[in-house]
């Protein structure tokens, strides 16, 4: 498993554990824990809307001018 996947899995476990704590009495954690869920839902809705409308994602265009800035 790569470091990226291991880190993602660890963060998901910590996030679920914090929700477990919030469900069992730590009510002050509910508001901060909902922020990532709301942001993820908004991003997913925006992507779905773009695909529904037929807007293709823009590709970044980098100008590779090799002028020798040395």
C-alpha positions in Angstrom: 0.0 0.0 0.0 1.3 3.4 -0.9 1.9 6.2 1.6 -0.9 8.2 0.1 -3.5 5.4 0.5 -2.3 4.6 4.0 -2.6 8.3 5.0 -6.0 8.5 3.5 -7.1 5.3 5.3 -5.7 6.6 8.6 -7.6 10.0 8.2 -10.8 8.2 7.4 -10.4 6.0 10.5 -9.8 9.1 12.7 -12.8 10.9 11.1 -15.1 8.0 11.8 -13.7 7.8 15.4 -14.5 11.4 15.9 -18.0 10.9 14.7 -18.2 8.0 17.2 -17.2 10.3 19.9 -19.7 12.9 18.8 -22.5 10.3 18.8 -21.6 9.3 22.3 -21.6 12.6 24.1 -19.1 15.0 22.6 -21.8 17.2 20.9 -19.4 20.1 20.3 -17.7 18.0 17.6 -20.8 17.7 15.4 -20.6 21.2 13.7 -16.9 21.0 12.8 -17.3 17.4 11.5 -20.2 18.3 9.2 -18.1 20.9 7.4 -16.1 18.4 5.3 -19.3 16.4 4.5 -21.0 19.6 3.3 -18.0 20.7 1.2 -17.7 17.2 -0.4 -21.4 17.2 -1.2 -21.2 20.7 -2.8 -18.2 19.7 -4.9 -19.9 16.4 -6.0 -23.1 18.3 -6.9 -21.1 20.9 -8.9 -19.3 18.1 -10.8 -22.6 16.3 -11.4 -24.2 19.5 -12.7 -21.3 20.1 -15.0 -21.6 16.6 -16.5 -25.4 16.9 -16.8 -25.1 20.2 -18.6 -22.3 18.8 -20.8 -19.5 21.1 -19.8 -16.2 19.5 -20.3 -13.5 20.2 -17.7 -10.8 22.6 -18.7 -7.3 21.4 -19.2 -4.6 23.5 -17.7 -2.5 25.3 -20.4 1.1 25.9 -19.3 3.3 28.0 -21.5 6.7 26.4 -21.6 8.9 29.3 -22.7 12.5 28.2 -22.3 14.3 31.6 -22.4 17.2 30.6 -20.2 16.6 32.7 -17.1 20.1 32.0 -15.8 
